[in-house]
């Protein structure tokens, strides 16, 4: 097992920026108001399991439909690019359907808010660059952070305020934009 702290940190930062748990605090607070209680442990564990499972079987699913990892990584870089634009410009390019009849801890919180199209695409995209054990550690660290944020979302919102959340989103948006460009350039050569 080749543990590389630089890779773990890079994978962690990429996932942290994509999941954008801090930027999602307003959504989490809003969900909590609607449904009363959110099971932070359940939401974190389910999101983590979805991401780890997809890391292992995502590639098989792709090969089943005839898509290689480079193509998926390039497509993923576009998804990340648009998520970054949403974060930086404060616009919404795609709208999630809201459904509070299912338990909010699993849907929409664990999926698709935490382990959504962006993070799943990112996992397969970074799999071509980083080793799997490093990515799994990055997922686990993110899940622990997600759990902490879910548990303390009211306090965090009070401490950093709406402006703090907006600034954090924009900073991570720029980081994500740079990651999207790097992902695109490092995988586009593999297509030709």
Protein Blocks (a to p, Z undefined) as FASTA:
>chain_A
ZZdfklmmmmmmmmmmmnommlmmmmmmmmmmmnopacfklmmmmmmmmmmmmmmmmmmm
mmmnopafklmmmmmmmmmmmmmmmmmnopafbdcdddfkbcfklpmklpmklmgmklmm
mmmmmmmmmcfklmmmmmmmmmmmmmmmmmmmmmmmmmnommlmmmmmmmmmmmmmmmmm
mmmmmmmmmmZZ
